[in-house]
Protein backbone atom coordinates (compact mmCIF):
# COMPACT_ATOMS: atom_id res chain seq x y z
CA UNK A 1 0.00 0.00 0.00
CA UNK A 2 1.35 3.42 -0.87
CA UNK A 3 1.55 6.34 1.50
CA UNK A 4 -1.37 8.79 1.55
CA UNK A 5 -1.63 12.11 3.39
CA UNK A 6 1.78 11.45 4.95
CA UNK A 7 0.53 8.75 7.32
CA UNK A 8 2.27 5.46 7.77
CA UNK A 9 1.09 2.29 6.04
CA UNK A 10 0.15 0.91 9.45
CA UNK A 11 -2.15 3.83 10.23
CA UNK A 12 -3.82 3.72 6.84
CA UNK A 13 -4.96 0.14 7.40
CA UNK A 14 -7.54 1.50 9.85
CA UNK A 15 -10.40 0.92 7.44
CA UNK A 16 -9.67 -2.79 7.05
CA UNK A 17 -8.31 -3.92 10.42
CA UNK A 18 -10.54 -4.96 13.33
CA UNK A 19 -12.15 -2.17 15.33
CA UNK A 20 -9.79 -2.77 18.25
CA UNK A 21 -6.56 -2.47 16.26
CA UNK A 22 -3.95 -0.35 18.04
CA UNK A 23 -2.35 2.49 16.09
CA UNK A 24 -0.53 4.51 18.73
CA UNK A 25 0.76 3.74 22.20
CA UNK A 26 2.28 6.26 24.58
CA UNK A 27 3.35 5.69 28.15
CA UNK A 28 4.81 3.10 30.47
CA UNK A 29 3.11 -0.27 30.14
CA UNK A 30 4.10 -1.12 33.72
CA UNK A 31 2.48 1.99 35.19
CA UNK A 32 -1.19 3.03 35.21
CA UNK A 33 -4.13 1.21 33.60
CA UNK A 34 -4.34 1.72 29.85
CA UNK A 35 -6.49 4.64 28.70
CA UNK A 36 -7.86 3.81 25.26
CA UNK A 37 -9.09 6.41 22.79
CA UNK A 38 -11.12 5.22 19.79
CA UNK A 39 -11.07 7.30 16.60
CA UNK A 40 -14.25 6.32 14.73
CA UNK A 41 -14.30 8.11 11.40
CA UNK A 42 -14.82 7.83 7.65
CA UNK A 43 -11.69 6.19 6.25
CA UNK A 44 -13.06 5.34 2.83
CA UNK A 45 -16.15 7.38 1.93
CA UNK A 46 -17.38 10.88 1.16
CA UNK A 47 -16.01 12.41 4.39
CA UNK A 48 -12.57 10.82 4.27
CA UNK A 49 -10.62 14.04 3.65
CA UNK A 50 -12.64 16.16 6.09
CA UNK A 51 -11.97 13.59 8.83
CA UNK A 52 -10.40 10.20 8.17
CA UNK A 53 -6.62 9.70 8.32
CA UNK A 54 -5.96 13.35 9.16
CA UNK A 55 -8.22 13.15 12.23
CA UNK A 56 -6.32 10.05 13.31
CA UNK A 57 -3.08 12.00 12.85
CA UNK A 58 -4.49 14.83 14.99
CA UNK A 59 -5.33 12.42 17.82
CA UNK A 60 -1.77 11.10 17.61
CA UNK A 61 -0.44 14.67 17.66
CA UNK A 62 -2.39 15.38 20.84
CA UNK A 63 -0.68 12.42 22.52
CA UNK A 64 2.73 13.58 21.37
CA UNK A 65 2.15 17.12 22.60
CA UNK A 66 0.70 15.97 25.94
CA UNK A 67 3.52 13.46 26.64
CA UNK A 68 1.44 11.10 28.83
CA UNK A 69 4.45 9.05 29.99
CA UNK A 70 5.77 12.11 31.83
CA UNK A 71 2.48 12.17 33.76
CA UNK A 72 2.47 8.47 34.54
CA UNK A 73 -0.25 7.67 32.00
CA UNK A 74 -0.42 4.78 29.57
CA UNK A 75 -2.51 5.74 26.52
CA UNK A 76 -3.42 3.89 23.32
CA UNK A 77 -5.31 4.97 20.21
CA UNK A 78 -7.44 2.58 18.16
CA UNK A 79 -9.27 3.38 14.94
CA UNK A 80 -12.14 2.12 12.77
CA UNK A 81 -14.32 3.12 9.81
CA UNK A 82 -18.03 3.73 10.56
CA UNK A 83 -18.86 3.42 6.83
CA UNK A 84 -21.52 6.14 7.14
CA UNK A 85 -23.85 3.61 8.80
CA UNK A 86 -25.43 4.13 12.22
CA UNK A 87 -25.67 0.40 12.90
CA UNK A 88 -21.97 -0.09 12.10
CA UNK A 89 -21.02 2.82 14.36
CA UNK A 90 -23.15 1.56 17.25
CA UNK A 91 -21.83 -2.00 16.90
CA UNK A 92 -18.24 -0.75 16.85
CA UNK A 93 -18.86 1.38 19.93
CA UNK A 94 -20.41 -1.55 21.80
CA UNK A 95 -17.53 -3.85 20.88
CA UNK A 96 -14.94 -1.25 21.83
CA UNK A 97 -16.58 -0.53 25.19
CA UNK A 98 -17.36 -4.15 26.08
CA UNK A 99 -14.37 -6.07 24.75
CA UNK A 100 -11.52 -3.62 24.11
CA UNK A 101 -11.94 -1.39 27.17
CA UNK A 102 -12.06 1.80 25.10
CA UNK A 103 -12.84 4.77 27.35
CA UNK A 104 -13.70 7.52 24.87
CA UNK A 105 -14.78 7.59 21.22
CA UNK A 106 -13.84 10.71 19.24
CA UNK A 107 -14.55 12.08 15.75
CA UNK A 108 -17.63 10.28 14.21
CA UNK A 109 -18.22 12.59 11.25
CA UNK A 110 -21.82 11.62 10.53
CA UNK A 111 -24.64 12.97 12.68
CA UNK A 112 -26.82 9.85 12.52
CA UNK A 113 -23.85 7.68 13.49
CA UNK A 114 -22.91 10.13 16.25
CA UNK A 115 -26.36 9.98 17.85
CA UNK A 116 -26.23 6.17 17.79
CA UNK A 117 -22.73 6.07 19.33
CA UNK A 118 -23.77 8.57 22.00
CA UNK A 119 -26.62 6.30 23.06
CA UNK A 120 -24.21 3.40 23.56
CA UNK A 121 -21.81 5.64 25.48
CA UNK A 122 -24.61 6.62 27.86
CA UNK A 123 -25.61 3.01 28.38
CA UNK A 124 -22.02 1.97 29.16
CA UNK A 125 -21.06 5.15 31.09
CA UNK A 126 -18.23 5.85 28.67
CA UNK A 127 -17.67 9.05 26.68
CA UNK A 128 -18.58 10.08 23.17
CA UNK A 129 -16.43 13.15 22.52
CA UNK A 130 -17.84 14.21 19.18
CA UNK A 131 -15.40 16.16 17.07
CA UNK A 132 -16.86 15.39 13.66
CA UNK A 133 -20.66 15.56 13.38
CA UNK A 134 -22.40 18.90 12.92
CA UNK A 135 -26.06 18.46 13.97
CA UNK A 136 -27.03 20.80 16.78
CA UNK A 137 -29.32 18.02 18.04
CA UNK A 138 -26.25 16.52 19.74
CA UNK A 139 -26.57 19.16 22.45
CA UNK A 140 -30.31 19.66 21.91
CA UNK A 141 -32.94 16.96 21.92
CA UNK A 142 -30.26 14.27 21.49
CA UNK A 143 -28.02 15.37 24.36
CA UNK A 144 -27.06 12.99 27.15
CA UNK A 145 -24.68 13.12 30.13
CA UNK A 146 -21.99 11.08 28.32
CA UNK A 147 -21.90 13.18 25.15
CA UNK A 148 -19.66 16.16 24.42
CA UNK A 149 -19.79 18.21 21.21
CA UNK A 150 -16.44 19.79 20.37
CA UNK A 151 -16.66 20.89 16.76
CA UNK A 152 -18.87 23.40 14.99
CA UNK A 153 -22.60 22.67 14.83
CA UNK A 154 -25.46 23.54 12.53
CA UNK A 155 -26.79 26.32 14.80
CA UNK A 156 -23.36 27.95 14.98
CA UNK A 157 -22.89 27.80 11.21
CA UNK A 158 -26.34 29.21 10.57
CA UNK A 159 -25.85 31.93 13.19
CA UNK A 160 -22.56 33.00 11.61
CA UNK A 161 -23.52 32.96 7.94
CA UNK A 162 -27.25 33.62 7.49
CA UNK A 163 -27.60 37.03 9.23
CA UNK A 164 -24.52 38.32 7.40
CA UNK A 165 -25.94 37.29 4.00
CA UNK A 166 -29.45 38.64 4.71
CA UNK A 167 -28.10 41.98 5.93
CA UNK A 168 -26.09 42.32 2.73
CA UNK A 169 -29.22 41.91 0.61
CA UNK A 170 -29.61 38.15 0.29
CA UNK A 171 -33.14 37.80 1.63
CA UNK A 172 -34.72 35.09 -0.57
CA UNK A 173 -33.22 31.61 -0.01
CA UNK A 174 -33.38 28.13 -1.50
CA UNK A 175 -31.70 25.13 0.18
CA UNK A 176 -30.17 21.92 -1.11
CA UNK A 177 -29.51 19.40 1.66
CA UNK A 178 -28.89 15.66 2.20
CA UNK A 179 -31.82 13.66 3.52
CA UNK A 180 -30.45 12.61 6.91
CA UNK A 181 -29.92 14.07 10.38
CA UNK A 182 -27.13 16.49 9.44
CA UNK A 183 -28.90 17.96 6.42
CA UNK A 184 -32.24 18.37 8.15
CA UNK A 185 -30.64 19.98 11.19
CA UNK A 186 -28.52 22.40 9.15
CA UNK A 187 -31.37 23.41 6.84
CA UNK A 188 -33.74 23.88 9.78
CA UNK A 189 -31.32 25.99 11.82
CA UNK A 190 -30.33 28.16 8.85
CA UNK A 191 -33.92 28.71 7.72
CA UNK A 192 -34.77 29.92 11.20
CA UNK A 193 -31.83 32.36 11.18
CA UNK A 194 -32.81 33.62 7.74
CA UNK A 195 -36.34 34.34 8.91
CA UNK A 196 -35.24 35.92 12.19
CA UNK A 197 -32.96 38.21 10.17
CA UNK A 198 -35.82 39.36 7.94
CA UNK A 199 -35.40 36.99 5.02
CA UNK A 200 -37.60 34.19 3.67
CA UNK A 201 -37.20 30.63 2.41
CA UNK A 202 -38.69 30.03 -1.04
CA UNK A 203 -37.95 26.33 -1.23
CA UNK A 204 -35.78 23.38 -0.27
CA UNK A 205 -34.74 20.02 -1.66
CA UNK A 206 -33.56 16.99 0.33
CA UNK A 207 -31.64 14.50 -1.79
CA UNK A 208 -30.73 10.84 -1.08
CA UNK A 209 -27.49 10.42 0.88
CA UNK A 210 -24.87 9.10 0.23
CA UNK A 211 -25.96 7.94 -3.23
CA UNK A 212 -26.41 11.30 -5.00
CA UNK A 213 -23.73 12.60 -7.36
CA UNK A 214 -25.79 14.52 -9.93
CA UNK A 215 -27.21 17.77 -8.52
CA UNK A 216 -28.34 19.30 -11.81
CA UNK A 217 -32.08 18.90 -11.25
CA UNK A 218 -31.83 20.41 -7.77
CA UNK A 219 -29.83 23.36 -9.10
CA UNK A 220 -32.45 24.04 -11.75
CA UNK A 221 -35.20 23.91 -9.11
CA UNK A 222 -33.31 26.57 -7.17
CA UNK A 223 -33.12 28.79 -10.27
CA UNK A 224 -36.84 28.36 -10.97
CA UNK A 225 -37.74 29.26 -7.37
CA UNK A 226 -36.79 32.89 -7.87
CA UNK A 227 -34.42 32.80 -4.87
CA UNK A 228 -31.42 35.11 -4.71
CA UNK A 229 -29.37 32.90 -2.38
CA UNK A 230 -28.65 29.20 -2.83
CA UNK A 231 -27.64 27.65 0.49
CA UNK A 232 -25.76 24.37 0.28
CA UNK A 233 -26.60 22.55 3.52
CA UNK A 234 -24.26 19.67 2.74
CA UNK A 235 -20.57 18.94 3.06
CA UNK A 236 -17.42 17.22 1.83
CA UNK A 237 -17.82 15.34 -1.48
CA UNK A 238 -21.46 16.40 -1.88
CA UNK A 239 -20.59 20.06 -1.38
CA UNK A 240 -17.68 19.79 -3.79
CA UNK A 241 -19.89 18.25 -6.49
CA UNK A 242 -22.57 20.87 -5.84
CA UNK A 243 -20.11 23.74 -6.29
CA UNK A 244 -18.57 22.26 -9.42
CA UNK A 245 -21.94 21.64 -11.04
CA UNK A 246 -23.23 25.08 -10.02
CA UNK A 247 -20.21 26.55 -11.81
CA UNK A 248 -20.86 24.42 -14.91
CA UNK A 249 -24.50 25.58 -14.99
CA UNK A 250 -23.54 29.23 -14.52
CA UNK A 251 -25.69 29.53 -11.41
CA UNK A 252 -24.03 32.76 -10.33
CA UNK A 253 -24.60 34.26 -13.77
CA UNK A 254 -28.29 33.41 -13.36
CA UNK A 255 -28.50 35.70 -10.35
CA UNK A 256 -28.01 33.33 -7.41
CA UNK A 257 -25.49 33.99 -4.68
CA UNK A 258 -23.87 30.73 -3.52
CA UNK A 259 -23.49 30.16 0.20
CA UNK A 260 -21.96 27.11 1.84
CA UNK A 261 -23.05 26.54 5.41
CA UNK A 262 -20.52 23.89 6.46
CA UNK A 263 -17.28 24.31 4.57
CA UNK A 264 -13.79 23.03 5.22
CA UNK A 265 -10.55 24.24 3.70
CA UNK A 266 -10.16 20.74 2.30
CA UNK A 267 -13.28 21.40 0.18
CA UNK A 268 -11.79 24.61 -1.19
CA UNK A 269 -8.54 22.83 -1.99
CA UNK A 270 -10.36 20.07 -3.84
CA UNK A 271 -12.61 22.35 -5.91
CA UNK A 272 -10.14 25.19 -6.54
CA UNK A 273 -10.25 28.97 -6.20
CA UNK A 274 -11.54 29.56 -9.72
CA UNK A 275 -14.85 27.98 -8.71
CA UNK A 276 -15.01 28.92 -5.01
CA UNK A 277 -13.70 32.52 -5.11
CA UNK A 278 -15.75 35.00 -3.05
CA UNK A 279 -17.66 32.18 -1.31
CA UNK A 280 -18.66 33.21 2.23
CA UNK A 281 -18.07 30.56 4.87
CA UNK A 282 -17.42 29.99 8.54
CA UNK A 283 -14.77 27.87 10.25
CA UNK A 284 -13.73 27.86 13.89
CA UNK A 285 -10.16 27.09 12.89
CA UNK A 286 -7.90 28.24 10.06
CA UNK A 287 -4.32 27.06 9.89
CA UNK A 288 -3.01 30.57 9.10
CA UNK A 289 -5.17 32.45 11.61
CA UNK A 290 -2.46 33.22 14.18
CA UNK A 291 0.90 32.06 15.54
CA UNK A 292 -0.66 29.24 17.58
CA UNK A 293 -2.61 27.76 14.66
CA UNK A 294 0.46 27.99 12.46
CA UNK A 295 2.55 26.27 15.14
CA UNK A 296 0.08 23.40 15.44
CA UNK A 297 -0.06 22.98 11.67
CA UNK A 298 3.73 22.94 11.41
CA UNK A 299 3.91 20.09 13.95
CA UNK A 300 1.15 18.12 12.21
CA UNK A 301 2.18 18.42 8.56
CA UNK A 302 4.97 15.80 8.65
CA UNK A 303 2.17 13.28 9.37
CA UNK A 304 -0.19 14.57 6.68
CA UNK A 305 1.62 16.89 4.22
CA UNK A 306 -1.00 16.64 1.46
CA UNK A 307 -3.99 17.52 3.62
CA UNK A 308 -3.87 20.64 5.77
CA UNK A 309 -6.01 20.52 8.93
CA UNK A 310 -9.55 21.91 8.95
CA UNK A 311 -11.83 22.69 11.90
CA UNK A 312 -12.87 19.04 12.27
CA UNK A 313 -9.28 17.83 12.40
CA UNK A 314 -8.43 20.61 14.83
CA UNK A 315 -11.36 19.64 17.04
CA UNK A 316 -10.07 16.07 17.31
CA UNK A 317 -6.70 17.38 18.45
CA UNK A 318 -8.28 19.82 20.89
CA UNK A 319 -10.79 17.34 22.32
CA UNK A 320 -8.25 14.55 22.85
CA UNK A 321 -5.80 16.97 24.45
CA UNK A 322 -8.39 18.27 26.92
CA UNK A 323 -9.60 14.76 27.72
CA UNK A 324 -6.03 13.77 28.60
CA UNK A 325 -5.70 16.80 30.87
CA UNK A 326 -8.78 15.66 32.80
CA UNK A 327 -7.49 12.08 33.03
CA UNK A 328 -4.23 13.38 34.45
CA UNK A 329 -6.16 15.47 36.97
CA UNK A 330 -8.33 12.62 38.36
CA UNK A 331 -6.12 9.62 37.58
CA UNK A 332 -6.48 6.77 35.11
CA UNK A 333 -8.33 4.49 37.54
CA UNK A 334 -11.07 7.06 38.17
CA UNK A 335 -11.26 7.98 34.49
CA UNK A 336 -11.81 4.36 33.45
CA UNK A 337 -14.39 3.83 36.20
CA UNK A 338 -16.83 6.55 35.08
CA UNK A 339 -17.24 8.54 31.90
CA UNK A 340 -19.53 10.99 33.66
CA UNK A 341 -16.97 11.70 36.39
CA UNK A 342 -14.35 12.29 33.72
CA UNK A 343 -16.66 14.71 31.90
CA UNK A 344 -17.20 16.55 35.19
CA UNK A 345 -13.43 16.90 35.49
CA UNK A 346 -13.25 18.17 31.90
CA UNK A 347 -15.82 20.85 32.73
CA UNK A 348 -13.85 22.00 35.75
CA UNK A 349 -10.80 22.70 33.59
CA UNK A 350 -10.81 25.69 31.22
CA UNK A 351 -10.07 24.67 27.66
CA UNK A 352 -7.05 26.14 25.91
CA UNK A 353 -5.04 24.83 22.98
CA UNK A 354 -3.24 26.01 19.86
CA UNK A 355 -6.22 25.38 17.58
CA UNK A 356 -9.02 27.31 19.31
CA UNK A 357 -7.38 29.23 22.14
CA UNK A 358 -9.27 29.68 25.43
CA UNK A 359 -12.78 28.26 25.76
CA UNK A 360 -15.10 26.39 28.08
CA UNK A 361 -17.25 23.27 28.30
CA UNK A 362 -20.92 23.89 29.13
CA UNK A 363 -23.29 21.76 31.18
CA UNK A 364 -25.14 20.62 28.05
CA UNK A 365 -21.90 19.18 26.63
CA UNK A 366 -21.33 22.02 24.18
CA UNK A 367 -17.72 23.20 23.94
CA UNK A 368 -17.66 26.92 23.15
CA UNK A 369 -15.00 29.00 21.43
CA UNK A 370 -14.95 31.89 18.96
CA UNK A 371 -15.83 31.27 15.34
CA UNK A 372 -14.81 33.21 12.26
CA UNK A 373 -16.24 34.35 8.94
CA UNK A 374 -14.07 34.19 5.83
CA UNK A 375 -14.37 34.79 2.12
CA UNK A 376 -12.45 32.63 -0.31
CA UNK A 377 -9.65 34.43 -2.12
CA UNK A 378 -9.54 34.98 -5.85
CA UNK A 379 -6.82 32.98 -7.61
CA UNK A 380 -4.64 36.07 -8.01
CA UNK A 381 -4.87 36.90 -4.29
CA UNK A 382 -3.55 33.55 -3.05
CA UNK A 383 0.16 33.18 -2.33
CA UNK A 384 0.03 29.44 -2.94
CA UNK A 385 -1.59 26.15 -1.99
CA UNK A 386 -3.77 26.36 1.15
CA UNK A 387 -3.59 30.18 1.31
CA UNK A 388 -7.30 30.46 0.65
CA UNK A 389 -9.13 32.62 3.21
CA UNK A 390 -9.58 36.33 3.84
CA UNK A 391 -10.95 37.07 7.34
CA UNK A 392 -14.27 38.92 7.45
CA UNK A 393 -14.97 38.94 11.19
CA UNK A 394 -15.22 36.88 14.36
CA UNK A 395 -18.03 35.95 16.73
CA UNK A 396 -17.23 35.66 20.44
CA UNK A 397 -17.65 32.28 22.11
CA UNK A 398 -20.62 33.41 24.18
CA UNK A 399 -22.54 34.52 21.07
CA UNK A 400 -21.33 31.85 18.62
CA UNK A 401 -23.35 28.92 19.98
CA UNK A 402 -27.01 28.35 20.80
CA UNK A 403 -28.00 29.24 24.38
CA UNK A 404 -28.71 26.24 26.59
CA UNK A 405 -32.22 27.55 27.21
CA UNK A 406 -33.09 27.24 23.50
CA UNK A 407 -31.64 23.79 22.84
CA UNK A 408 -34.30 21.54 24.31
CA UNK A 409 -31.72 19.31 26.02
CA UNK A 410 -33.67 16.84 28.21
CA UNK A 411 -31.03 17.16 30.94
CA UNK A 412 -32.54 20.57 31.67
CA UNK A 413 -36.21 19.69 31.24
CA UNK A 414 -38.47 20.81 34.06
N, C-alpha and C positions, 0 to 999 in steps of 0.2 A: 504493500500500500504506500502511495506517495504521501509526502507531507502536504498538509493543507492548513492555511491560516497560521503557520508557524508552530503548531502543536506537534508533539511527538506522536509516532505511530501508535504507541500504547494508549495515549489519551483518545485518539480518534477512533478506537475500537469500541467506544462507549455505546454506540448504537446497536452493536451486535453481541456484546458480552452480556452475561447475566446481570440482573439489576443490582446485585451486591458486589460487583467487581470493584476492586480498590484501585484508585488512580493517583492518590497522593497520600503520603503518610508523614506526619511531622510529630516529633516528640520522642520521649524515652519509653520504650515498650515495657520497661520494668517499673514504671512509675504509676501514674494515676490510671483509672479506667479509661478505655478508649472512647472518645467523643467522635461520633460519626455524623458527617454532613452529607446528605444526598442531594446531588444536582440532577433534578428531573426536568429535562428540556427537550426541545425539538432538535435532534441530531441529523435528521434526514429529510425534513419536509419544508413547507413554505416559510417557517419562521427560523430556519437554521442559522442564517446570518445575523438576525436580530438577537438571537440567544445562542443556543448551540455550543459549539466548541469554544467560542470566545467567552461565554458565561462560565464555562468550566475553568478556563484559564484565569478568569477574574476571581473565582473562589480559591484557586491555588495561590494567586497573588496575595489574597488576604491572609492566608496562612503564612506565607513567606514574610510579609510585613509585620505580622503579629508576633512571630517567633515563639510558638507555644512551648517549645522545649525549655526556654528560659523561664517560663512560668510554671513548670512542672506539669504541663498538660500533654496528653497523647491524643492526637487528632488525625482522623482519616477522612478522605473524601471519596465517595462512590458516585457513579453516574449512570443514568439510563435515559432512554428515549420514550417519551409518552405517546408518540405517534399521532398526536392530535386527537386522541380518543380518551374520553372520561373513564371508561371502564378499565383501560390499560393503566391509566394514571392511578386510579384507586387501588387496583390490584398490586401495582408496584409499591405503592405506599404501604399497604397492608403487609406485604412480604418484607419490606425493609424494616418496618417497625417490629414485626413479630419474630422474624428469623435472623435478621442481620443487625439488630440493635442500633438502627439508625435513630438519631435523636432529633434531627431537624431536616426538613426537606425545603430546599430553596429553588428559585427560578420558576418553573411551571408556566411557560408562556402561552397559555390558552386558558381563557376564563372558565369555560365549562370544566376543564380538567382541574383547574385550581379549586373550584368549589367542591369537587368530588374529593380531592386530596385533603382539603381542610376538614371535611366531615370525618375522614378517617383519623386525622390528627387529633380531633376533639375526642373521639371515641377512645383512642389509645393514650391520651394525655401526653402527646408529643407536640412538636411545633411545625406548622407550615408557615415558613417565612417567605411570603410571595414576593419575588423580585421581577416577575415576568408578565403576569396577566394584568389587564387594564380595567376591567369592569369595576365600577364604583360599588357594585353590590357586595364586594368582598368585605367592605367595612360598613355596608348598609344592611339590607335584609338578610344577607348571607354571612354576616359576621359571627364569630364564635370566639371563646376565650383562648383558643390555641392557634389563632390565625393572626398574622401580622402582614400588613401591606406596605411594601417598601418603595415600590416604583410609582411612576405617574399613574393616575386613574382617569376614567372617562369624564368625571366631573371636573377635575383639574384642567384637563385638556380643553373641555368646552368653555370653562370659565376664563381661560387665558385667551382663546382664539375668537370665539363668537362675538363678545362685546366689541372687540377691536374692529372686526370686520363690519359689523352693523353700524358702528359709529362713523366708519369711513365711507358709508353709503351702500354697503351690501346688505340690503334688508330682505330680499326675497330669496329663499333658499330651497334647494333640492338636495336630497341625500341619497347616496349609494352605500349600502352597508351589507356585510355578510349576515346570513340568517343563523346566528347563534348568540350565546350570551354576550360576548364582547360587542358585536355589532349593534344589538338591540340596546345595550346599555349606553354606548357612545352616541348613537343617534338620538336616543331619548334625552340624555343629559344636554346635548348640544341644542336640540330643538327647544328645550326649556330656556336655555340661555339666550337663544335668538329671540324668542318671544318676550322674555323679560327685558331685553335691550331695545325693544320696539320694532323688531322684525317679524317676519312670518314665514311659515314653512308651506311651500306650494306642492310638495310631493316627496315621496321616498320610495326606494326600491330595496328589498332584501333579496339577495341572491344566494344560491346554494353554496355552502362552504364545506370542504375545501375543493370542490370539483369544478368551480367556474374559472375559466381563463379568458373567455371572450366577453368583454363588457360593452360591446358596440350598441346593443339594443338598449341598455340602461343609459348610456350616454345620450342617445337620441331622445329617450323619454325625458331626460333632464332638459334638453334643448327645447322640446315641445312644451314643457311646463311653463315657460316664460320666466323662469327663475334667473336671477342675476348672479347667484353664488351656487357653485356645485361643491358640496361638502363630501369628501371621501371619508366615510367612517369605517375604514378598513386599514390594513397594515401589511407590511412586509411584501411578499410576492404579489398579493392582490393589489396593494397600493401601487406597486411598481408597474404592473400591467395596466392599471387604470390610468396612470399618468401618461404612459407611452401611447395608449390608444386615444386618450383625449387629445394628445398632440397630433396624432395622425389624422384625427377627425377635425382638427382646427377648432376645438371647442372654445378656446379663448377668442379666436377671431369671430365666433358667433355670439359674443357678448357675455359669456359666462366667466366669472372669476373663479379660479380653482383654489380650494382650500383643503389642506390635509389636516386631519384632527389628531392623528397619532402618527408621527413621522420620526424616523431615526436617520442619523447621518449615513448609515449603511444603505438606506433607500436612495438617498441623494447620490451616493457614490455609484450605485448600480444603474440608475436611470441617466445620470449625467446632468450637467448644468444647463445645457442647451434646452432641455425639456423642463427642468424644474426651476429655472431662474425666476426670481421674484415671488416664489411660493412662500406664503406666511405659515409658520409652524411654531410649535412649542416643544422644548426639551428641558428637562431639569438639569441636564449635564451636557457640556460641550467640551471636547478635549482641549480646545484652545481658549477657554474662558478666562483662566487666570493661572498664576504660577503653580498652584496646587494641582489643578486638573492636568496641566502639562507635565508635572512631575510624575503623577500616577500613570499617565499614558506612556511616558518614557520608560518606566519600569515594566509595563505590561507588553509593549510592542515586541520584544524579543520572543515572546510566546506566540504572538499572533500578528505578524508584521503586515499581512495583507488585509486585515480587518480592524480598523480603528474602533475603539469602544464607543458605544452609544449609551443612552440613559438606562437601558435595561441591563447591559453589562456592568455599568457603574453601580447600579443598585445591588447586583449580586455581590460585588466586592464590598460595598458599604454594609449590607446586611450581615454577611458572614463575619466581617470584622467586628461589628458591634455585638453580635452573638458571642463571639469568643471573649470579648471583654467581660460580658456578663458571666460566662462560665468561669473565667478566672476569678471573678469577684465572689461567687458563691461556692466554687469548687466543683470538680467533675462529678463527684458522687451525688451531690444535690441536683446538679443539672440533669443527670440521667434519670433521677428519680421522678421528676415532675417538670413537664413542659410549661405548665402554668406558673410555677415558681420561678422558672428561668425567665419567662416573659416579664414577670413582675420585676426581676432584677434588671432586665433590659430597659424597662420604663424608668427605673430610678436613675439610670446613667444618662446624662445628656449625650446625644449623638454628635459626632464630629469626625470627619474624614476628608481626604483630599478630593473626593468626587463632589460632595454636596456641601461641605463646610458644616457649621453648627446647625443642629436641628433638635427634634424631640419626638418621642413616641407617645401617642395619645392613648387614652383608655379604651377607645374603640379599635385599637390595633393599627390605626393610620399613622405612618411616619410622615412628619411634615418637614419641609425644607422649601427654600425659594424655588420658583420656576422662572423660565425666561422665554421671551418671544424673539424669534429670529426671522429674517428673510434670507432666502437663498441667493447667493451672489450670481451675477452674470459671469459668463465664461471669462471675459476680459478682466474682471475684478479679482479673480482667484489667483493666488500665488503658486498654486500647485495642488496635487492630490490631497483631499481631505480638508483643504482650506475653503469651506463652503458657506459659512454663516456670517451674516452681519447682525449684530445685536440690535434689537428694537426697544426692549425694555424688560424689566423684571417685576415679578409679583412676590411680595413678602410671604414668608411661610404661613403666617396667620391668616392671610387672605387667599392663598393659593388653593386650599383644599376645603371641601364641604364641611360646614360646621357639624359637630356631632348631633346637635338637636334636629338637623334636617335629614339625617341618614337613615332613620328607621331601624337602627341596630337593635335587635331584641334584647341585648344585654342591658339596655337602658329603658326598656318598656316599663310603663307604670300601670 
